[in-house]
């Protein structure tokens, strides 16, 4: 599948950089100087490009058969503009409201000792760890370094780091389209909520011990 975008980062001495697709919901694409379809001028930040998107052996999106585009050849990026306006009109999504409700509820249950007093602190620590792991994985994907195992991201999400995981996905534009990662991520939320229900239920044999 061929796509269009603009070069947003370029390391000329190393001969590689990153393309931001015109569709802002898509993740950045790795570009190496040898992936141009034919020799030409050295790329500069901001130049418009058309390219074939592949998934390389490191699990990152990579551009191949890259060509330069003239202004008349670029497609109008109507989708990102529409997305931005809808975001401004409705800044509070269902997930955002759910996250706020979750933290308020966890705070109340910790304060009145329905849950152990340290529960909220533990959840906050898991969220800090979750965002940090996503940022490290994003950087590793861009540089071609060793990735953070997806299993680790899911475990931290299950332990309460799912709100920061969602925020990192949106903010860093990372793991937003990959399947089945997204399905498993939402499963971790479901099982985490089941865990909370079990902790506060009479079935929890550890309560009061």
Residue pairs with C-beta under 8 A, 6 or more apart in sequence:
1 52
1 53
2 50
2 51
2 52
2 53
2 65
3 21
3 22
3 23
3 26
3 29
3 50
3 51
3 52
3 53
4 21
4 22
4 48
4 49
4 50
4 51
4 69
4 74
4 75
5 19
5 20
5 21
5 22
5 29
5 48
5 49
5 51
6 19
6 20
6 22
6 46
6 47
6 48
6 49
7 17
7 18
7 19
7 31
7 43
7 44
7 45
7 46
7 47
7 49
8 17
8 18
8 19
8 20
8 28
8 45
8 46
9 17
9 18
9 28
9 45
10 16
10 17
10 18
10 43
10 44
10 45
11 17
12 42
15 32
15 33
15 34
16 30
16 31
16 32
16 33
17 31
17 43
17 45
18 28
18 29
18 30
18 31
18 142
19 28
19 29
19 31
19 49
19 51
19 63
20 28
20 29
21 27
21 28
21 29
22 74
22 75
22 77
22 80
23 77
23 79
23 80
24 77
24 79
24 80
24 83
24 84
24 173
25 79
25 80
25 83
25 173
25 176
25 177
26 173
26 177
27 61
27 173
27 174
27 176
27 177
28 61
28 142
28 173
29 51
29 53
29 61
29 62
29 63
30 56
30 60
30 61
30 62
30 63
30 142
30 144
31 43
31 49
31 51
31 62
31 63
31 66
32 62
33 42
33 43
35 51
35 62
35 63
35 64
35 65
35 66
36 66
36 67
37 65
37 66
37 67
38 67
40 68
43 49
47 68
48 68
48 69
48 70
48 71
48 73
48 74
49 63
49 66
49 67
49 68
49 69
50 66
50 67
50 69
50 73
51 63
51 64
51 65
51 66
51 67
52 63
52 64
52 65
52 66
53 61
53 62
53 63
53 64
54 61
54 62
54 64
55 61
55 62
56 62
58 141
58 144
58 147
59 141
59 147
60 141
60 142
60 144
95 166
99 163
99 166
99 167
102 163
103 123
103 163
106 115
106 119
106 120
106 123
106 196
107 120
108 114
109 115
109 119
109 200
110 116
110 117
110 118
110 119
110 120
111 117
114 200
115 196
115 199
115 200
122 159
122 160
123 160
123 161
126 156
126 159
126 160
126 161
126 164
127 160
127 161
127 163
127 164
128 164
129 156
129 161
130 153
130 156
130 157
130 161
130 162
130 164
130 165
130 168
131 161
131 164
131 165
131 167
131 168
133 148
133 152
133 153
133 156
134 148
134 153
134 164
134 165
134 168
134 169
134 172
134 174
134 175
135 168
135 172
136 148
137 147
137 148
137 153
137 174
137 175
138 168
138 172
138 174
139 145
140 146
140 147
140 148
141 147
141 174
150 181
150 184
153 165
153 175
153 185
154 184
154 185
154 188
156 165
157 165
157 185
157 188
157 189
157 192
158 188
158 191
158 192
158 195
159 192
160 192
162 185
162 188
162 189
162 192
165 185
168 174
169 175
169 176
170 176
175 181
175 182
175 185
176 182
198 204
199 207
